[in-house]
Amino acid sequence: MGIQDIIEGKKQWRAHTARVKELPPDYQIVYREMQKYLFKVGPVDLPDGPLLPGIVDFFEEGVAAGKGVLQLVGDDVAAFCDDLVKDSRTYADVYQESLSGAPGTAGQ
């Protein structure tokens, strides 16, 4: 990863967070909680993948349709997040694989 990749990644992240800040306050709160949850249990490719920008797209469509954020995601936000990543490889999967690997390979 070169310096240009890092700079481009920062630009993309700043543009992403600017989009989040344009959402209504209730959407921002739910987004931030989803983000925290997904960074803890989410997929390995979360920082570089399309999931977080996709959530913002989904929320922007909900705002345009005049829906409340809980109408979109439901009352159990964690369950909604789990549904989003159910087919993705998570850090928990990587950890489980390291534990069930061949003897002497854990921690490599």
C-alpha positions as CSV (number, residue, x, y, z in Angstrom):
1,M,0.0,0.0,0.0
2,G,1.6,3.2,-1.2
3,I,1.1,6.7,0.1
4,Q,-1.3,7.5,-2.7
5,D,-3.5,4.6,-1.6
6,I,-3.6,5.9,1.9
7,I,-4.4,9.4,0.8
8,E,-7.2,8.2,-1.5
9,G,-8.6,6.0,1.3
10,K,-8.7,9.0,3.7
11,K,-10.5,11.1,1.0
12,Q,-13.1,8.4,0.6
13,W,-13.6,8.0,4.3
14,R,-14.0,11.7,4.8
15,A,-16.5,11.8,2.0
16,H,-18.3,8.9,3.6
17,T,-18.5,10.6,7.0
18,A,-19.7,13.8,5.4
19,R,-22.6,11.9,3.9
20,V,-23.4,10.5,7.4
21,K,-23.4,14.0,8.9
22,E,-26.0,15.0,6.4
23,L,-28.5,12.4,7.7
24,P,-31.1,13.4,10.2
25,P,-30.0,13.0,13.9
26,D,-31.9,9.7,14.5
27,Y,-30.3,8.1,11.4
28,Q,-26.9,9.3,12.5
29,I,-27.3,7.7,16.0
30,V,-28.4,4.4,14.5
31,Y,-25.7,4.5,11.9
32,R,-23.0,5.1,14.5
33,E,-24.3,2.2,16.7
34,M,-24.3,-0.1,13.6
35,Q,-20.8,1.0,12.8
36,K,-19.5,0.3,16.3
37,Y,-21.3,-3.1,16.3
38,L,-20.0,-4.0,12.8
39,F,-16.4,-3.0,13.7
40,K,-16.6,-5.4,16.6
41,V,-18.2,-8.5,15.0
42,G,-18.4,-7.6,11.3
43,P,-16.7,-8.9,8.2
44,V,-13.0,-8.9,7.7
45,D,-13.3,-6.6,4.6
46,L,-15.5,-4.0,6.4
47,P,-13.2,-1.0,6.2
48,D,-12.6,-1.5,2.4
49,G,-15.9,-3.1,1.4
50,P,-19.2,-1.8,0.2
51,L,-21.2,-2.4,3.4
52,L,-20.9,0.9,5.2
53,P,-21.5,3.0,2.1
54,G,-24.4,0.7,1.2
55,I,-26.0,1.4,4.6
56,V,-25.6,5.1,4.0
57,D,-27.3,4.7,0.6
58,F,-30.1,2.7,2.2
59,F,-30.5,5.4,4.9
60,E,-30.5,8.2,2.3
61,E,-33.3,6.4,0.4
62,G,-35.3,6.1,3.6
63,V,-34.9,9.8,4.4
64,A,-36.1,10.6,0.8
65,A,-39.1,8.4,1.3
66,G,-39.9,10.1,4.6
67,K,-39.5,6.9,6.7
68,G,-38.1,6.8,10.2
69,V,-34.9,4.9,10.7
70,L,-36.5,2.2,12.9
71,Q,-39.0,1.6,10.1
72,L,-36.1,0.6,7.9
73,V,-34.0,-1.5,10.3
74,G,-36.6,-2.6,12.9
75,D,-36.3,-2.4,16.7
76,D,-33.4,-4.8,16.9
77,V,-30.5,-3.1,15.2
78,A,-28.0,-5.8,16.1
79,A,-30.2,-8.4,14.5
80,F,-30.4,-6.2,11.4
81,C,-26.6,-6.0,11.3
82,D,-26.2,-9.7,11.8
83,D,-28.5,-10.3,8.8
84,L,-26.3,-8.0,6.7
85,V,-23.1,-10.0,7.5
86,K,-24.5,-13.5,7.8
87,D,-22.7,-14.7,4.6
88,S,-19.5,-12.8,5.2
89,R,-16.3,-14.0,6.7
90,T,-15.9,-12.3,10.1
91,Y,-13.1,-11.9,12.6
92,A,-14.8,-14.5,14.8
93,D,-14.6,-17.0,11.9
94,V,-10.9,-16.2,11.5
95,Y,-10.4,-16.8,15.2
96,Q,-12.3,-20.1,15.2
97,E,-10.3,-21.3,12.2
98,S,-7.1,-20.5,14.1
99,L,-8.3,-22.5,17.1
100,S,-9.3,-25.5,15.1
101,G,-6.2,-25.5,12.8
102,A,-3.4,-28.0,12.9
103,P,-1.4,-28.2,16.2
104,G,1.2,-25.5,16.3
105,T,-0.4,-23.3,13.7
106,A,-2.5,-21.2,16.1
107,G,-1.2,-17.6,16.3
108,Q,0.5,-17.7,12.9
